[in-house]
Amino acid sequence: MTTIQKSAGKATLLLRVLKEALQGKKIDYTTVSIRKAVIMLAIPMMLEMMMESVFALVDLYFVGHLKESSIAIQTVGLTESVLTVIYSVAIGMSMAATAIVARRIGEKNTEGAAHSAAQVLIVAFLVNAVLSVAGIIYAKDILMAMGAIEQAAEHGKMFTKIMMGSSIAIMLLFLINGIFRGAGNAAIAMKSLWVANICNVILCPVLINGLGPIPAMGLTGAAVATATGRSIGVLYQCYHLFWGKGLMRLAARHFKVDMEVIRSLVKIATPGIFQFVIASCSWIVLARLVAVTGGENGSAGYQTALRLMMFFMLPAWGLSGAASTLVGQNLGAGAPDRAEQSVMRTVKYNVIFMLTVSLIFFLLGDWLVGFFSEVETVRRVAKNAMYIMASGFVFYGVGMVMINAFNGSGDTWTPTKVNFFGFWLFQIPVAYLLAQHFEMGATGVFIAIPVAETAITIVSFILFKRGKWKLKKV
């Protein structure tokens, strides 16, 4: 067989695997080749996370062309920063769902997987009720606390109220997708975000700028469009969760409250939630520090760079999510060595992806920033932030996989402790030291980000290689 024939054969095989991944073909991830398992899970997970990041970018693009664009961009960015707390709760709970569902699927116990999934949904509704009510009541105060000026807070409070009030849709999108990922059905998770984003892309320009009898709602229209799009995505998820043809389906009997399962879920989810609350609160502190030291345009520039970064970082998080499912299912099947091999293969792919993203940022940073803002000061700050943060992207990629590997095993405490020391005892002090003591302003904050992420990745990798996560029972 010639070299050309071998290459053609590999290309054909890769295309077939990609097609199966996008279709959501049922396979046993504990027995197929590790390469195929990673690709089958990673492709739809990457596309899913890319679609999640599109929400913020679509809002950013359309509000960036409003009359008071700097205020609008700042409002969107600061609200998204606060919403990361809700994202953290949702991700922490979805990690618990993924870990337990994956373990039950690995044990070939689909009934137990469905029962656990239902218990997570019960807890989610109770938790979110408190968060959404608080967000609606204190919307303006939240923006002021984040460093927004009085005019910006008053202008954007309705946007924040709608986004916080509709946070149940955010939580369910993450949570139900975590259930699908644990069951190995990442394609449905991906498609739900596609549905939500298509609706958002259509509704955003219509509600922001108006069309025919529909009045122009400005910044508020962006919130309504996003909330509606996410809600439609949740309805799509629920259809497949209750009436779909996947490996498991939920029924009324699964929603009988089971305190033993809930305690197990809470035990895994609590440190997982703290893990991401610690990280997200660190980002909130940094956002406020930039707003205070860089002013309105500095804050808008940072938020623009951050949204662009997240557009590329979330797909990397999706790719690293393959490690979570594979670790959970392989530990459930009694194959810890295969679980570790799956993680290292995922690390390889994520490093390649993040190297590519770094090149994009350095080569196309000016064009990307210009696409979202026409204000020169905002663009200059955004480019500076992008170049500095991109220097640590490869380390981000490795660190994400390590976090997902721990979480997939049910060991959510290890990355929680690493995050606490890395973000709160290292990143924030370094940011304040550089920004205020050395008078570097917003640039000092930008430098602290890759420095802290690199340190966190190194520590996480060392702990992963020790292998204690292989002994975790859930």
PLY file of the C-alpha trace (Angstrom):
ply
format ascii 1.0
element vertex 474
property float x
property float y
property float z
element edge 473
property int vertex1
property int vertex2
end_header
0.00 0.00 0.00
1.43 3.38 -1.02
1.86 6.36 1.28
-0.93 8.19 -0.56
-3.29 5.24 -0.07
-2.48 5.06 3.64
-3.10 8.79 4.04
-6.39 8.53 2.17
-7.41 5.61 4.38
-6.64 7.57 7.56
-8.56 10.59 6.26
-11.57 8.40 5.45
-11.44 6.82 8.90
-11.22 10.25 10.59
-14.20 11.55 8.61
-16.22 8.49 9.59
-15.39 9.00 13.27
-16.30 12.70 13.02
-19.61 11.80 11.40
-20.37 9.30 14.17
-19.45 11.88 16.81
-21.77 14.52 15.38
-24.60 12.01 14.99
-24.20 10.80 18.59
-23.68 7.15 17.72
-23.88 4.86 20.75
-20.56 3.19 21.61
-18.92 1.67 24.67
-16.24 4.18 25.65
-14.60 1.64 27.95
-13.71 -0.76 25.13
-13.12 1.24 21.89
-9.67 2.65 21.09
-8.71 5.58 23.33
-8.11 7.84 20.33
-11.61 7.17 18.98
-13.17 7.59 22.42
-11.51 11.00 22.93
-12.46 12.24 19.44
-16.05 10.95 19.69
-16.54 12.88 22.93
-14.31 15.89 22.29
-15.72 17.05 18.94
-19.33 17.59 20.09
-18.14 18.91 23.47
-15.92 21.49 21.78
-18.74 22.61 19.51
-21.08 22.73 22.50
-18.76 25.00 24.48
-18.08 27.14 21.43
-21.80 27.73 21.16
-21.99 28.68 24.86
-19.35 31.36 24.27
-21.21 32.64 21.22
-24.00 33.96 23.50
-21.71 36.61 24.98
-20.02 37.40 21.65
-23.33 37.95 19.85
-24.49 40.30 22.62
-21.12 42.05 22.58
-21.19 42.56 18.82
-24.66 44.08 18.62
-24.47 46.24 21.77
-20.98 47.35 20.70
-22.64 49.22 17.84
-25.19 51.04 19.99
-24.93 54.79 20.60
-23.52 54.42 24.13
-21.37 51.41 23.24
-18.78 51.74 26.02
-21.47 51.69 28.72
-23.30 48.84 26.98
-20.14 46.73 26.60
-19.22 47.34 30.23
-22.71 46.32 31.37
-22.63 43.10 29.36
-19.13 42.27 30.59
-19.78 43.03 34.26
-23.08 41.12 34.20
-21.36 38.15 32.60
-18.70 38.34 35.32
-21.41 38.15 38.01
-23.19 35.38 36.12
-20.01 33.33 36.42
-21.11 32.67 40.00
-24.25 31.01 38.63
-22.13 29.30 35.98
-19.98 28.02 38.83
-22.92 26.53 40.70
-24.23 25.01 37.46
-20.83 23.62 36.45
-20.17 22.26 39.94
-23.50 20.44 39.95
-23.07 19.27 36.36
-19.68 17.83 37.30
-21.32 15.81 40.04
-23.97 14.67 37.56
-21.34 13.73 34.98
-19.21 11.83 37.52
-22.09 9.82 38.99
-23.93 9.18 35.71
-20.66 8.16 34.01
-19.81 5.79 36.89
-23.28 4.16 36.73
-23.05 3.87 32.93
-19.61 2.28 33.30
-21.23 -0.23 35.67
-23.98 -0.84 33.03
-26.61 0.50 35.48
-28.73 2.83 33.30
-31.64 2.89 35.78
-29.32 4.13 38.51
-27.92 6.75 36.13
-31.40 8.09 35.32
-32.37 8.16 39.01
-29.22 10.14 39.90
-29.86 12.59 37.06
-33.38 13.31 38.33
-32.11 14.04 41.83
-29.67 16.60 40.44
-32.51 18.43 38.69
-34.50 18.60 41.93
-31.58 20.20 43.78
-30.91 22.60 40.88
-34.38 24.15 41.00
-34.12 24.76 44.74
-30.66 26.36 44.55
-31.41 28.58 41.57
-34.58 30.04 43.10
-32.48 31.90 45.69
-29.87 33.16 43.21
-32.30 34.46 40.60
-34.47 36.37 43.11
-31.40 38.04 44.61
-30.20 39.03 41.13
-33.51 40.64 40.20
-33.79 42.65 43.42
-30.17 43.87 43.59
-29.32 44.27 39.87
-28.19 47.91 40.08
-26.33 47.36 43.34
-24.46 44.45 41.75
-23.28 46.62 38.85
-22.22 49.40 41.23
-20.35 46.93 43.42
-18.51 45.71 40.32
-17.15 49.20 39.70
-19.69 50.58 37.19
-20.41 54.29 37.41
-23.91 55.48 38.40
-24.89 56.23 34.79
-23.77 52.79 33.54
-25.48 50.97 36.42
-28.77 52.79 35.85
-28.58 52.24 32.09
-27.82 48.53 32.37
-29.83 47.39 35.40
-32.71 45.98 33.31
-30.24 43.91 31.28
-28.83 42.50 34.51
-32.29 41.83 35.99
-33.39 39.81 32.96
-30.13 37.86 32.77
-30.15 37.04 36.48
-33.88 36.32 36.52
-33.55 33.82 33.67
-30.58 32.08 35.24
-32.55 28.82 35.63
-32.13 28.39 31.87
-28.36 28.87 32.25
-28.21 26.33 35.04
-30.32 23.73 33.24
-28.32 24.08 30.02
-25.12 23.22 31.88
-26.70 20.65 34.15
-28.64 18.61 31.59
-25.68 18.70 29.23
-23.57 17.33 32.09
-26.03 14.45 32.36
-25.82 13.80 28.62
-22.00 13.91 28.72
-21.88 11.46 31.61
-24.03 9.08 29.59
-21.64 9.50 26.64
-24.20 11.36 24.52
-22.21 14.54 23.91
-23.88 15.10 20.52
-27.25 15.99 22.12
-25.50 18.42 24.46
-23.90 20.06 21.43
-27.15 20.28 19.47
-29.01 21.92 22.35
-26.51 24.80 22.31
-26.81 25.08 18.54
-30.58 25.43 18.86
-30.24 28.03 21.62
-27.68 30.07 19.70
-29.55 30.07 16.41
-32.54 31.53 18.25
-30.31 34.11 19.96
-28.60 35.18 16.71
-31.99 35.69 15.06
-33.59 37.49 17.99
-30.68 39.75 19.00
-30.69 42.18 16.04
-34.49 42.17 15.92
-35.01 43.01 19.59
-32.02 45.35 19.93
-32.62 47.40 16.78
-36.33 46.74 16.20
-38.10 45.40 13.12
-41.51 46.46 11.78
-43.98 46.52 14.68
-41.30 45.28 17.11
-39.80 48.31 18.92
-36.04 48.76 19.39
-35.23 47.64 22.93
-31.52 48.41 22.85
-29.44 46.76 25.56
-32.55 45.21 27.16
-33.31 43.46 23.87
-30.00 41.63 24.06
-30.99 40.17 27.45
-34.46 39.14 26.24
-32.97 37.47 23.15
-30.38 35.55 25.14
-32.86 34.43 27.81
-35.33 33.27 25.14
-32.67 31.42 23.16
-31.39 29.59 26.22
-34.93 28.65 27.28
-35.66 27.13 23.87
-32.41 25.18 24.16
-33.56 23.79 27.52
-36.86 22.67 25.98
-34.90 20.81 23.31
-32.82 19.12 26.04
-35.91 18.10 27.99
-37.46 16.48 24.93
-34.43 14.22 24.48
-34.02 13.65 28.22
-37.58 12.42 28.69
-38.64 11.12 25.28
-35.42 10.66 23.29
-33.76 7.48 22.07
-30.57 7.79 24.09
-28.94 5.32 26.46
-31.17 6.48 29.31
-34.50 8.31 29.66
-35.99 9.98 32.70
-39.46 9.07 33.93
-41.68 10.25 36.79
-40.48 7.42 39.05
-36.94 8.77 38.96
-38.03 12.03 40.63
-38.98 10.40 43.91
-36.75 12.21 46.40
-33.84 9.99 47.42
-31.87 11.62 50.22
-29.04 9.08 50.02
-28.40 9.92 46.35
-28.82 13.66 47.02
-26.29 13.49 49.87
-23.85 11.74 47.53
-24.44 14.38 44.86
-24.05 17.25 47.32
-20.85 15.67 48.66
-19.33 15.77 45.17
-20.99 18.98 43.97
-20.21 21.18 46.99
-16.42 21.28 46.54
-17.02 21.40 42.78
-19.16 24.51 43.22
-16.59 26.08 45.55
-13.94 25.17 43.00
-15.54 27.32 40.33
-16.90 29.98 42.70
-13.32 30.52 43.85
-12.18 30.89 40.25
-15.12 33.04 39.13
-14.94 35.32 42.15
-11.28 35.83 41.35
-12.28 36.94 37.84
-14.87 39.27 39.39
-12.21 40.86 41.60
-9.92 41.28 38.59
-12.76 42.82 36.55
-13.42 45.34 39.31
-9.70 46.11 39.65
-9.51 46.82 35.91
-12.64 49.01 36.11
-11.14 51.01 38.97
-7.63 51.41 37.50
-8.54 51.55 33.80
-11.80 53.46 33.83
-14.78 52.93 31.51
-12.76 52.32 28.34
-10.21 50.15 30.13
-13.01 48.00 31.52
-14.69 47.75 28.11
-11.37 46.75 26.51
-10.74 44.08 29.11
-14.26 42.68 28.77
-13.86 42.57 24.98
-10.59 40.64 25.30
-12.11 38.36 27.92
-15.11 37.48 25.74
-12.79 36.72 22.83
-10.60 34.60 25.07
-13.59 32.67 26.37
-14.79 32.02 22.82
-11.64 29.97 22.30
-11.17 28.75 25.87
-14.61 27.17 26.16
-14.01 24.79 23.21
-10.75 23.80 24.92
-12.78 23.19 28.08
-15.12 21.07 25.98
-12.22 19.03 24.65
-10.87 18.55 28.15
-14.36 17.43 29.21
-13.75 14.21 27.31
-11.31 13.31 30.08
-14.07 13.68 32.70
-16.43 11.22 30.98
-13.67 8.73 30.13
-12.25 8.77 33.65
-15.69 8.22 35.19
-16.74 5.43 32.84
-13.38 3.63 32.92
-13.17 3.75 36.72
-16.72 2.39 36.78
-15.56 -0.43 34.49
-12.57 -1.15 36.75
-9.91 0.15 34.31
-7.93 2.92 36.11
-4.87 2.62 33.84
-7.03 3.13 30.75
-8.53 6.17 32.50
-5.05 7.69 32.93
-4.11 6.94 29.32
-7.29 8.69 28.17
-6.34 11.79 30.16
-2.85 11.99 28.67
-4.21 11.58 25.14
-6.65 14.42 25.83
-3.78 16.59 27.11
-1.95 16.08 23.80
-4.93 17.20 21.73
-5.67 20.20 23.95
-2.07 21.43 23.78
-2.22 21.34 19.98
-5.53 23.24 20.04
-4.28 25.93 22.43
-1.08 26.44 20.43
-3.29 27.16 17.43
-5.40 29.61 19.44
-2.24 31.41 20.63
-1.15 31.95 17.03
-4.61 33.28 16.12
-4.47 35.80 18.97
-1.00 37.04 18.06
-1.62 37.21 14.30
-5.26 38.32 14.17
-5.71 40.13 17.48
-6.05 43.57 15.91
-8.72 42.41 13.46
-10.67 40.48 16.12
-10.81 43.46 18.47
-11.77 45.85 15.67
-14.72 43.64 14.83
-16.30 44.33 18.23
-15.40 47.93 18.97
-14.71 51.10 17.00
-13.34 53.04 20.00
-9.55 53.29 19.70
-8.89 53.32 23.47
-11.02 50.21 23.97
-9.26 48.45 21.10
-5.80 49.30 22.44
-6.56 47.90 25.91
-8.20 44.80 24.43
-5.19 44.01 22.21
-2.79 44.44 25.11
-4.87 42.07 27.26
-5.14 39.48 24.48
-1.41 39.36 23.79
-0.51 38.99 27.47
-3.14 36.35 28.29
-2.31 34.33 25.15
1.21 33.73 26.48
-0.20 31.18 28.93
-2.73 29.41 26.71
-0.81 26.14 26.45
-0.67 25.87 30.23
-4.39 26.66 30.40
-5.03 23.71 28.06
-3.13 21.23 30.24
-4.67 22.58 33.44
-8.22 22.18 32.14
-7.67 18.50 31.43
-6.23 17.93 34.90
-9.24 19.60 36.54
-11.70 17.54 34.48
-9.81 14.33 35.23
-10.06 14.92 38.99
-13.71 15.91 38.73
-14.58 12.93 36.54
-13.23 10.61 39.21
-15.37 12.32 41.84
-12.31 13.89 43.51
-13.58 17.47 43.44
-11.69 18.57 46.56
-8.21 18.44 45.03
-8.83 21.03 42.28
-10.85 23.12 44.76
-7.84 23.42 47.07
-5.51 24.12 44.15
-7.85 26.86 42.89
-8.09 28.47 46.32
-4.33 28.76 46.71
-3.73 29.58 43.04
-6.39 32.25 42.62
-7.03 33.79 46.02
-3.62 33.50 47.65
-1.58 34.06 44.49
-3.38 35.60 41.48
-5.33 38.33 43.30
-2.38 39.51 45.47
-0.09 39.57 42.40
-2.69 41.53 40.42
-3.06 44.14 43.19
0.69 44.35 43.66
1.38 44.96 39.96
-1.66 47.15 39.28
-1.45 49.47 42.29
1.88 49.17 44.10
3.95 49.12 40.90
1.39 51.40 39.21
1.03 49.19 36.12
-2.75 49.61 36.13
-4.78 47.21 34.02
-1.62 45.74 32.43
-0.57 44.42 35.84
-3.89 42.60 36.13
-3.42 41.07 32.69
0.06 39.78 33.61
-1.20 38.14 36.81
-3.61 35.93 34.82
-1.15 33.72 32.85
1.33 33.68 35.72
-1.26 32.23 38.12
-2.73 29.80 35.58
0.74 28.40 34.85
1.41 27.80 38.55
-1.98 26.11 38.99
-1.33 23.80 36.03
2.08 22.69 37.31
0.71 21.82 40.76
-2.34 20.03 39.28
-0.18 17.88 37.00
2.06 16.79 39.89
-0.98 15.80 41.99
-2.54 13.95 39.03
0.57 11.82 38.50
0.45 10.73 42.14
-2.72 8.81 41.22
-4.83 9.08 44.38
-7.85 9.99 42.23
-7.94 6.38 40.97
-9.09 5.21 44.40
-12.10 7.55 44.65
-15.50 5.87 45.21
-18.80 7.54 44.20
0 1
1 2
2 3
3 4
4 5
5 6
6 7
7 8
8 9
9 10
10 11
11 12
12 13
13 14
14 15
15 16
16 17
17 18
18 19
19 20
20 21
21 22
22 23
23 24
24 25
25 26
26 27
27 28
28 29
29 30
30 31
31 32
32 33
33 34
34 35
35 36
36 37
37 38
38 39
39 40
40 41
41 42
42 43
43 44
44 45
45 46
46 47
47 48
48 49
49 50
50 51
51 52
52 53
53 54
54 55
55 56
56 57
57 58
58 59
59 60
60 61
61 62
62 63
63 64
64 65
65 66
66 67
67 68
68 69
69 70
70 71
71 72
72 73
73 74
74 75
75 76
76 77
77 78
78 79
79 80
80 81
81 82
82 83
83 84
84 85
85 86
86 87
87 88
88 89
89 90
90 91
91 92
92 93
93 94
94 95
95 96
96 97
97 98
98 99
99 100
100 101
101 102
102 103
103 104
104 105
105 106
106 107
107 108
108 109
109 110
110 111
111 112
112 113
113 114
114 115
115 116
116 117
117 118
118 119
119 120
120 121
121 122
122 123
123 124
124 125
125 126
126 127
127 128
128 129
129 130
130 131
131 132
132 133
133 134
134 135
135 136
136 137
137 138
138 139
139 140
140 141
141 142
142 143
143 144
144 145
145 146
146 147
147 148
148 149
149 150
150 151
151 152
152 153
153 154
154 155
155 156
156 157
157 158
158 159
159 160
160 161
161 162
162 163
163 164
164 165
165 166
166 167
167 168
168 169
169 170
170 171
171 172
172 173
173 174
174 175
175 176
176 177
177 178
178 179
179 180
180 181
181 182
182 183
183 184
184 185
185 186
186 187
187 188
188 189
189 190
190 191
191 192
192 193
193 194
194 195
195 196
196 197
197 198
198 199
199 200
200 201
201 202
202 203
203 204
204 205
205 206
206 207
207 208
208 209
209 210
210 211
211 212
212 213
213 214
214 215
215 216
216 217
217 218
218 219
219 220
220 221
221 222
222 223
223 224
224 225
225 226
226 227
227 228
228 229
229 230
230 231
231 232
232 233
233 234
234 235
235 236
236 237
237 238
238 239
239 240
240 241
241 242
242 243
243 244
244 245
245 246
246 247
247 248
248 249
249 250
250 251
251 252
252 253
253 254
254 255
255 256
256 257
257 258
258 259
259 260
260 261
261 262
262 263
263 264
264 265
265 266
266 267
267 268
268 269
269 270
270 271
271 272
272 273
273 274
274 275
275 276
276 277
277 278
278 279
279 280
280 281
281 282
282 283
283 284
284 285
285 286
286 287
287 288
288 289
289 290
290 291
291 292
292 293
293 294
294 295
295 296
296 297
297 298
298 299
299 300
300 301
301 302
302 303
303 304
304 305
305 306
306 307
307 308
308 309
309 310
310 311
311 312
312 313
313 314
314 315
315 316
316 317
317 318
318 319
319 320
320 321
321 322
322 323
323 324
324 325
325 326
326 327
327 328
328 329
329 330
330 331
331 332
332 333
333 334
334 335
335 336
336 337
337 338
338 339
339 340
340 341
341 342
342 343
343 344
344 345
345 346
346 347
347 348
348 349
349 350
350 351
351 352
352 353
353 354
354 355
355 356
356 357
357 358
358 359
359 360
360 361
361 362
362 363
363 364
364 365
365 366
366 367
367 368
368 369
369 370
370 371
371 372
372 373
373 374
374 375
375 376
376 377
377 378
378 379
379 380
380 381
381 382
382 383
383 384
384 385
385 386
386 387
387 388
388 389
389 390
390 391
391 392
392 393
393 394
394 395
395 396
396 397
397 398
398 399
399 400
400 401
401 402
402 403
403 404
404 405
405 406
406 407
407 408
408 409
409 410
410 411
411 412
412 413
413 414
414 415
415 416
416 417
417 418
418 419
419 420
420 421
421 422
422 423
423 424
424 425
425 426
426 427
427 428
428 429
429 430
430 431
431 432
432 433
433 434
434 435
435 436
436 437
437 438
438 439
439 440
440 441
441 442
442 443
443 444
444 445
445 446
446 447
447 448
448 449
449 450
450 451
451 452
452 453
453 454
454 455
455 456
456 457
457 458
458 459
459 460
460 461
461 462
462 463
463 464
464 465
465 466
466 467
467 468
468 469
469 470
470 471
471 472
472 473
